[in-house]
Amino acid sequence: MTKWVDRPHFSSAGTYLGADPAGAWVGTRAGTAQRRADATFEAECDKVTLLPDAAWRATFYAAGFRIQTYVDITTRPVWDGSTVTAVDLDYDVVRMAAGQVVVVDADEFAVNRTLLDYPADVVRLAQESCAWVHETLRAGAPPFDGGHEPWLDLLRDTVPG
């Protein structure tokens, strides 16, 4: 993940688990190194990330973690071999373990769309994607309906922890 236009933001290694109609699934075991532009840390729990052909990516965390689902609103993902990149467009939609669904960083999006001069089509896509993800996540509709569970099981069964 980068920030607009090409500033470093976040990177993590993961294991490609497969694909289904929702998109490609990548798993990360607890303890895996992850990097932000300013820090390195370890994944706190097992998680799987859905990479659809859409302007967002969703990470589903193992039961017991404080967050159930974290969706980054992004540009469409670009695959280059085993590497996937996308630009993080600030908005995030989060379902907490207790069930509440919130949009975060809308203020950051509002500032950056002007400061960084996001093109109008990028702004529109980010706003539409955020609204769709928020509504769909709140409704518990696919792909936010538990379809990630078999992928978490596959991660635990195939990748050493």
Rosetta silent file (secondary structure, phi, psi, omega in degrees, C-alpha in Angstrom):
SEQUENCE: MTKWVDRPHFSSAGTYLGADPAGAWVGTRAGTAQRRADATFEAECDKVTLLPDAAWRATFYAAGFRIQTYVDITTRPVWDGSTVTAVDLDYDVVRMAAGQVVVVDADEFAVNRTLLDYPADVVRLAQESCAWVHETLRAGAPPFDGGHEPWLDLLRDTVPG
SCORE:     score description
SCORE:     0.000 S_00000001
   1 L     0.000  137.398  172.748    0.000    0.000    0.000 S_00000001
   2 E  -120.830  170.998  169.746    1.127    3.478   -0.827 S_00000001
   3 E  -105.948  160.048 -176.547   -0.363    6.870   -0.142 S_00000001
   4 L   -58.207  133.443   -9.730   -1.197    9.278   -2.937 S_00000001
   5 L   -88.054  -46.835 -177.061    0.698    9.406   -5.284 S_00000001
   6 L  -143.972   44.606  178.610    3.629    7.137   -4.542 S_00000001
   7 E   -94.542  138.413  179.392    4.571    7.597   -0.883 S_00000001
   8 E   -58.707  146.232  178.577    5.349    4.490    1.188 S_00000001
   9 L  -138.479  -61.538 -173.266    2.584    3.467    3.597 S_00000001
  10 E  -152.961  139.430  173.313    2.250   -0.204    4.556 S_00000001
  11 E  -145.153  150.378 -179.467    3.647   -3.562    3.523 S_00000001
  12 E  -156.041  142.053  172.460    3.252   -7.104    4.721 S_00000001
  13 L   -84.076  148.499  177.574    4.170  -10.554    3.507 S_00000001
  14 L  -151.218  173.764  178.981    1.362  -13.045    3.216 S_00000001
  15 E  -110.882  124.347  176.608    0.532  -16.423    1.761 S_00000001
  16 E   -67.902  123.117 -176.954   -1.689  -16.631   -1.292 S_00000001
  17 E  -100.502  -25.123 -178.048   -4.489  -19.005   -0.270 S_00000001
  18 E   142.384 -169.219 -178.649   -6.617  -19.023   -3.411 S_00000001
  19 E  -141.461  155.283  173.584   -9.527  -17.211   -4.975 S_00000001
  20 E  -140.787 -174.707 -178.258  -13.296  -17.418   -5.068 S_00000001
  21 L   -58.270  -22.485  179.827  -15.968  -15.256   -6.702 S_00000001
  22 L   -76.147  -27.616 -177.864  -15.278  -12.501   -4.125 S_00000001
  23 E   145.972 -163.538  179.333  -11.612  -12.176   -5.090 S_00000001
  24 E   -90.375  145.592 -178.800   -8.151  -13.365   -4.089 S_00000001
  25 E  -118.336  131.028  178.366   -7.394  -14.350   -0.499 S_00000001
  26 E  -125.632  133.671 -178.363   -4.058  -13.823    1.234 S_00000001
  27 E  -110.710  149.474  177.958   -3.342  -15.025    4.764 S_00000001
  28 E  -134.096  125.751  178.320   -1.000  -13.716    7.441 S_00000001
  29 L   -83.832  152.305  174.464   -0.115  -15.614   10.601 S_00000001
  30 L   -53.427  139.920  178.654    0.293  -13.934   13.986 S_00000001
  31 L    93.336   -9.353  179.182    3.876  -12.781   14.439 S_00000001
  32 L   -68.214  135.297  178.951    4.467  -11.969   10.761 S_00000001
  33 E   -66.250  138.009  176.552    6.534   -8.805   10.270 S_00000001
  34 E  -134.937  152.581 -177.573    4.639   -5.829    8.896 S_00000001
  35 E  -130.602  135.302  166.532    5.899   -2.371    8.035 S_00000001
  36 E  -105.760  170.261 -178.777    4.443    1.075    8.085 S_00000001
  37 L   -56.286  -30.104 -174.357    6.367    4.004    6.678 S_00000001
  38 L  -117.490    5.493 -175.779    7.634    4.800   10.183 S_00000001
  39 E  -160.785  155.586  172.025    7.596    1.491   12.103 S_00000001
  40 E  -118.758  139.159 -178.901    7.957   -2.269   11.957 S_00000001
  41 E  -151.481  174.318  178.847    5.691   -4.503   14.041 S_00000001
  42 E  -108.406  144.648  174.804    4.272   -8.023   14.144 S_00000001
  43 L   -59.159  132.447 -175.788    0.761   -9.095   13.229 S_00000001
  44 L   -79.007  -21.884 -179.353   -1.128   -9.544   16.497 S_00000001
  45 L  -155.299  169.490  173.706   -3.308  -12.406   15.303 S_00000001
  46 L   -64.924  145.718  179.042   -4.044  -14.590   12.297 S_00000001
  47 E  -156.735  155.211  173.777   -5.893  -12.746    9.548 S_00000001
  48 E  -124.993  143.984 -179.322   -6.967  -13.096    5.941 S_00000001
  49 E  -117.920  130.215  176.154   -7.223  -10.315    3.415 S_00000001
  50 E   -94.688  125.876  178.349   -9.667  -10.258    0.534 S_00000001
  51 E  -115.791   88.672 -179.918   -8.370   -8.530   -2.588 S_00000001
  52 L   -81.693  171.579  171.883  -11.348   -8.051   -4.904 S_00000001
  53 L   -86.512   66.391 -176.435  -11.276   -6.364   -8.271 S_00000001
  54 L  -151.190  174.380 -175.488  -12.709   -3.282   -6.590 S_00000001
  55 L   -91.482   51.753  175.506  -11.510   -0.094   -4.915 S_00000001
  56 E  -166.118  164.052  171.855  -11.113   -1.588   -1.431 S_00000001
  57 E  -140.893  140.031 -175.209   -9.431   -4.430    0.427 S_00000001
  58 E  -117.848  132.520  175.105  -10.835   -6.166    3.488 S_00000001
  59 E  -111.855  129.141 -178.844   -8.916   -7.783    6.313 S_00000001
  60 E  -111.847  124.310 -175.005  -10.745  -10.293    8.520 S_00000001
  61 E   -97.324  151.957  177.192   -9.194  -11.007   11.909 S_00000001
  62 L   -60.659  148.808  178.526   -9.271  -14.208   13.953 S_00000001
  63 L   -53.665  143.141  179.064  -11.934  -14.399   16.666 S_00000001
  64 L    99.625  -14.272  178.078  -10.927  -12.742   19.902 S_00000001
  65 L   -82.947  154.780 -175.302   -9.214   -9.742   18.320 S_00000001
  66 L   -67.612  -21.540  177.563  -10.647   -6.270   19.067 S_00000001
  67 E  -115.044  135.620  176.394  -11.422   -5.711   15.367 S_00000001
  68 E   -90.239  -47.908 -177.147  -13.454   -8.163   13.310 S_00000001
  69 E  -141.019  134.816  178.461  -13.129   -6.577    9.856 S_00000001
  70 E  -128.734  118.806 -177.079  -11.034   -3.662    8.611 S_00000001
  71 E  -114.512  118.633  173.649  -11.660   -2.361    5.105 S_00000001
  72 E   -88.507  130.119  172.365   -9.244    0.063    3.463 S_00000001
  73 E   -86.376  126.172 -170.170  -10.722    2.148    0.668 S_00000001
  74 E  -139.416  179.117  163.941   -8.094    2.116   -2.077 S_00000001
  75 L   -75.440  170.237  176.841   -7.492    2.344   -5.757 S_00000001
  76 L   -63.254  141.608 -178.338   -8.068   -0.935   -7.607 S_00000001
  77 L   -68.741  147.461  176.469   -5.315   -3.441   -6.807 S_00000001
  78 E  -119.984  123.486  179.110   -2.543   -4.036   -9.314 S_00000001
  79 E   -95.373  134.220  172.611   -0.900   -7.448   -9.415 S_00000001
  80 E  -134.051   91.562 -173.146    2.726   -7.829  -10.513 S_00000001
  81 L    66.799 -121.930 -179.170    3.582  -11.476  -10.069 S_00000001
  82 L   -96.469    7.661 -179.862    3.115  -12.203   -6.373 S_00000001
  83 E  -105.529  134.614  177.932    3.088   -8.538   -5.357 S_00000001
  84 E  -118.651  132.191  176.379   -0.131   -6.558   -5.026 S_00000001
  85 E  -127.916  152.331  174.853   -0.151   -2.784   -4.744 S_00000001
  86 L  -157.865  159.191  176.912   -2.877   -0.210   -4.246 S_00000001
  87 E   -98.144  123.939  177.071   -3.089    3.389   -3.103 S_00000001
  88 E   -72.984  123.366 -178.238   -4.736    3.884    0.290 S_00000001
  89 E  -103.727   32.654  168.577   -7.352    6.636   -0.075 S_00000001
  90 E    79.347  -53.042 -179.376   -7.676    7.384    3.639 S_00000001
  91 E   -57.915  141.569  171.120  -11.232    6.175    4.310 S_00000001
  92 E  -136.364  145.634  174.816  -11.535    2.993    6.368 S_00000001
  93 E  -120.710  126.404 -170.320  -14.647    1.069    7.349 S_00000001
  94 E  -127.663  132.174  168.553  -14.280   -0.992   10.521 S_00000001
  95 E  -106.215  117.943  178.644  -16.441   -3.586   12.256 S_00000001
  96 E   -76.343  163.250 -179.723  -15.350   -3.897   15.858 S_00000001
  97 L   -58.787  -31.160  179.987  -15.517   -7.240   17.660 S_00000001
  98 L   -76.766   -8.644  174.067  -18.591   -5.958   19.529 S_00000001
  99 L   110.381  -20.824 -178.177  -20.349   -5.445   16.186 S_00000001
 100 L   -68.609  143.453 -179.098  -20.478   -1.693   15.650 S_00000001
 101 E  -115.409  126.507 -176.873  -19.512   -0.532   12.142 S_00000001
 102 E  -134.242  148.972  170.117  -17.849    2.847   11.724 S_00000001
 103 E   -95.760  128.002  178.667  -16.255    4.901    8.963 S_00000001
 104 E  -120.099  158.298  177.286  -12.951    6.347   10.099 S_00000001
 105 L    68.879   22.394  174.153  -10.560    8.888    8.609 S_00000001
 106 H   -63.124  -33.472  177.262  -13.207   10.771    6.632 S_00000001
 107 H   -65.076  -39.663  177.510  -11.535   13.945    7.935 S_00000001
 108 H   -63.818  -41.600  177.138   -8.186   12.773    6.535 S_00000001
 109 H   -61.183  -44.997 -178.430   -9.826   12.108    3.162 S_00000001
 110 H   -59.829  -41.620  178.324  -11.394   15.581    3.152 S_00000001
 111 H   -69.641  -49.756 -173.622   -8.021   17.232    3.771 S_00000001
 112 H   -69.269  -30.386  179.829   -5.998   15.045    1.413 S_00000001
 113 H   -61.568  -30.521  177.147   -8.402   15.239   -1.522 S_00000001
 114 H   -89.458  -50.860 -176.998   -7.606   18.967   -1.675 S_00000001
 115 H   -58.860  -42.642 -176.882   -4.034   19.013   -0.362 S_00000001
 116 L   -98.902    1.648  175.262   -2.884   16.166   -2.615 S_00000001
 117 L    57.074   53.812  175.845   -5.230   17.085   -5.474 S_00000001
 118 L   -59.684  134.240  175.896   -7.001   13.756   -5.869 S_00000001
 119 L   -62.619  153.245 -176.783   -8.555   13.605   -9.345 S_00000001
 120 H   -57.117  -39.067 -179.390  -12.353   13.856   -9.474 S_00000001
 121 H   -68.899  -31.364  176.764  -12.756   10.237  -10.638 S_00000001
 122 H   -70.459  -42.207  177.481  -10.622    9.012   -7.702 S_00000001
 123 H   -60.360  -48.492 -179.229  -12.694   11.072   -5.250 S_00000001
 124 H   -61.030  -46.524 -179.761  -15.946    9.719   -6.687 S_00000001
 125 H   -62.088  -42.393  179.186  -14.713    6.107   -6.646 S_00000001
 126 H   -63.355  -45.162 -179.593  -13.494    6.439   -3.039 S_00000001
 127 H   -65.488  -43.547  179.028  -16.787    7.943   -1.861 S_00000001
 128 H   -65.886  -42.277  179.173  -18.896    5.365   -3.711 S_00000001
 129 H   -63.818  -43.696  179.592  -16.728    2.488   -2.477 S_00000001
 130 H   -61.062  -45.546 -179.831  -16.860    3.726    1.107 S_00000001
 131 H   -63.241  -43.866 -179.828  -20.648    4.037    1.021 S_00000001
 132 H   -64.388  -46.982 -179.718  -21.074    0.570   -0.535 S_00000001
 133 H   -61.806  -44.666 -179.426  -18.677   -1.100    1.907 S_00000001
 134 H   -58.562  -49.070 -179.260  -20.302    0.623    4.910 S_00000001
 135 H   -64.126  -44.400 -176.421  -23.798   -0.455    3.885 S_00000001
 136 H   -69.825  -40.499  178.094  -22.755   -3.994    2.938 S_00000001
 137 H   -65.844  -43.355  177.715  -20.660   -4.539    6.066 S_00000001
 138 H   -60.920  -37.516 -178.527  -23.482   -3.279    8.311 S_00000001
 139 H   -77.380  -14.816 -176.227  -25.918   -5.639    6.568 S_00000001
 140 L    67.349   28.655 -179.525  -23.559   -8.608    6.921 S_00000001
 141 L   -88.529  160.136  179.204  -24.033   -9.286    3.215 S_00000001
 142 L   -54.958  139.535    6.894  -21.433  -11.006    1.016 S_00000001
 143 L   -92.493   18.749 -177.417  -18.506  -10.817    1.146 S_00000001
 144 L  -104.210   36.603 -173.993  -18.942   -9.764    4.794 S_00000001
 145 L  -115.094   22.235 -179.552  -21.127  -12.707    5.769 S_00000001
 146 L    96.663    0.589 -179.905  -18.590  -15.092    7.289 S_00000001
 147 L   -64.987  -10.511  178.175  -17.168  -16.316    3.992 S_00000001
 148 L   -79.607  -19.210 -174.466  -13.685  -15.573    5.311 S_00000001
 149 H   -57.710  -46.601  177.389  -13.848  -18.358    7.924 S_00000001
 150 H   -60.715  -30.667  179.055  -12.838  -21.215    5.585 S_00000001
 151 H   -71.945  -37.338  174.176   -9.886  -19.101    4.449 S_00000001
 152 H   -63.759  -41.406  177.285   -8.769  -18.584    8.061 S_00000001
 153 H   -61.183  -44.848  179.168   -9.058  -22.349    8.582 S_00000001
 154 H   -61.663  -42.265  176.821   -6.984  -22.989    5.451 S_00000001
 155 H   -56.256  -50.261 -178.074   -4.353  -20.522    6.663 S_00000001
 156 H   -65.661  -32.837 -178.169   -4.058  -22.301   10.019 S_00000001
 157 H   -78.260  -24.123 -171.888   -4.017  -25.738    8.364 S_00000001
 158 H  -116.152  -19.286 -177.380   -1.365  -24.955    5.757 S_00000001
 159 L  -115.757  121.155 -179.787    0.932  -22.227    7.082 S_00000001
 160 L   -57.893  142.016 -178.187    3.019  -22.890   10.194 S_00000001
 161 L   -96.889    0.000    0.000    2.286  -20.489   13.038 S_00000001
